[in-house]
Amino acid sequence: MADEFDPANDDLELDDDIEDSAEPVTVAARAAIEWDNGGPAIGQDLSGAELIAAFVRRLPNSPGVYRMFDTANEVLYVGKARSLKKRVGNYTRLGGHTNRIARMIRATAHMEFVTTRTETEALLLEANLIKHLRPRFNVLLRDDKSFPYILIPADHEAPAILKHRGGRARKGNYFGPFASAGAVGRTVNALQRAFLLRTCTDNVYQTRTRPCLLYQIKRCSGPCTGEISISDYAGLVGEAKDFLSGRSMQVKQSMAAAMQEASHELDFERAAIYRDRLASLSHIQSHQGINPQGVEEADVFAIHQEGGLTCIQVFFFRTGQNWGNRAYFPRADSSLEPGEVLSAFLAQFYDDKPPAPLILLPIEVEDQALLAEALSARANRRVQLAVPARGAKRDLVEHAASNAREALGRRLAETSSQARLLAGTRETFGLAYVPRRIEVYDNSHTMGTNAVGAMIVAGAQGFAKSQYRKFNIRSTDITPGDDFGMMREVMTRRFTRMLKEHGSAGPVPPVVDDEAAEPDMPAWPDLVLIDGGKGQVSAVRQILAELGIEDKVTTIGIAKGVDRDAGRERFIVQGREEFSLPPRDPVLYFVQRLRDEAHRFAIGTHRARRAKEFTSNPLDEISGIGPSRKRALLHHFGTAKAVAGAGLSDLRKVEGISEATARLIYDHFNGA
């Protein structure tokens, strides 16, 4: 049954999602559709084409975005239209649809609409909604982990050059994207040599009393100790920004001129510095992987379809350099043409990242001119989409295409192997269906300290690292080293949150007769593996019973074998006696690999937490002690330990430490 659409109570809550669009959708625009007489009324039992036809009668001819829902109020599809009335009206035709569209129409039980002022605005909103709602009949960008960037902050007198990933909360200049953290690291190292910018943290900068090793090996100009003036350092920062912004030739010409000037003035030491910096810039631009001749800034795309899967390869070129590439495997119906898939992919891909001025494509895509207009509006500069026919640019596209073919070939082989292993897992452990999401849990600690829990996820595409989770053990009631207690806390937090966020308990079995129903990994696990014996498994099942989901989540324990040897593991499955698998069983190797990955992730998380604790400064815990006062205290006493042992009279002698602050520090370390 379809509810009556009420614009005043529209629950879309898009304000945060579309605030970056060139022309934000206003509340007035969203409420432009009136449903006084013509829409489906409450109580009408309509669905499919009949329901859509009832909506079409009152739709305007203006641009907008529509959403189609099923009986469970799950979003089936999000689409845009130059004219909502004409576009949605196409769904009322009885024939001429692909199987995918026909299934979608039959499943439609409700629709909602948003009008926009322009078609460009509709395109941006559509891409945003698809990423947010993830409808199962749309082309979906599945691997959308954030790209790393280079950051030069704007909130410091001597900004560092830093690696950055995630939200842009800090003011500054962001350069990228880079395809990998390794590409960022290599570029930052080279830029250090070329521009002598610091890479230390602001806390380290403020507490230095003499130049560090990077200054000695000529990879930093030493602004922390006044080896270079702030104004001269700002000049180096400006050169680095110009270089990363695409003005590399101007920077090199300016540097070459300065070298010649120093040489004419017989200042050979200064000339040698410019010579070495020029050599570093040349080194950056010579290591390309492929030669982007005539291409300063561009994103290069290629697409390849085979075996019902799609691979899109993207290369990033900035400042004449190859900043790496990444392969994507979007979820797309096999009936869609490459141009349709690539168009939908591009709109989502650039939803949260800046496009290059030039985007090179292998083929013409759907709505290419509209997409260029939308990207230009979002970037506040001209963005060109081009399909090169010959020359160096065409070579780049063909190189990306060969990478797409190779990446898809590897994915097809991996998927086939993974499918066989998952099918074997079902048979070995007597599961109701082939698991789509397997979660594996493990704990790590050192003598009970810095205890962490870890969860890794695997499915049809292998390890889903974007869905890994870590749990810092918080409970003070757990005895240090109590693995059972730690596992109880981890599972309680994990599945309490699952119930809160996803409501219904347990995974939904796959729908076999619907191609579009099962490509995505579900939120609930089909199988939970516990690295432990009967004790850990009992603790987990007790938690699941308390939450009322013990019959919904299948749990299996992996106990260490005789002498803790790999290959002799014992499996604890509810309703069965403990058993082992043959030494060369592929499922045994598969489960071992899952367990080892969970162990690796848990140990890595634990070590990171332990290292952070080792490097923390006790002065950071005192409210009101900022970088300046901390620096003054360390200059006066030498170490934080000496500060902790100082008396009130000694603390008062430190420059910038008042009577009240001295009392605060003293009380903190002496338990007052």
Secondary structure, 3 states (H helix, E strand, C coil): CCCCCCHHHCCCCCCCCCCCCCCCCCHHHHCCCCCCCCCCCCCCCCCHHHHHHHHHCCCCCCCEEEEEECCCCCEEEEEEECCHHHHHHHHHCCCCCCHHHHHHHHHCCEEEEEECCCHHHHHHHHHHHHHHHCCCCCCECCCCCCCCEEEEECCCCCCCCEEECCCCCCCEEEECCCCCHHHHHHHHHHHHHHHCCCCCCHHHHHHCCCCCHHHHCCCCCCHHHCCCCHHHHHHHHHHHHHHHCCCHHHHHHHHHHHHHHHHHCCCHHHHHHHHHHHHHHHHHHHCCCCCCCCCCCEEEEEEEEECCEEEEEEEEEECCEEEEEEEECCECCCCCCHHHHHHHHHHHHCCCCCCCCEEECCCCCCCHHHHHHHHHHHHCCCCEEECCCCHHHHHHHHHHHHHHHHHHHHHHHHHHHHHHHHHHHHHHHCCCCCCCEEEEEEEEEECCEEEEEEEEEEECCEECHHHCEEEECCCCCCCCCCHHHHHHHHHHHHHHHHHHHHCCCCCCCCCCCCHHHCCCCCCCCCEEEECCCHHHHHHHHHHHHHCCCCCCCCEEEEECCHHHCCCCCEEEECCCCCECCCCCCHHHHHHHHHHHHHHHHHHHHHHHHHHHHHHCCHHHHCCCCCHHHHHHHHHHHCCHHHHHCCCHHHHHCCCCCCHHHHHHHHHHHHCC
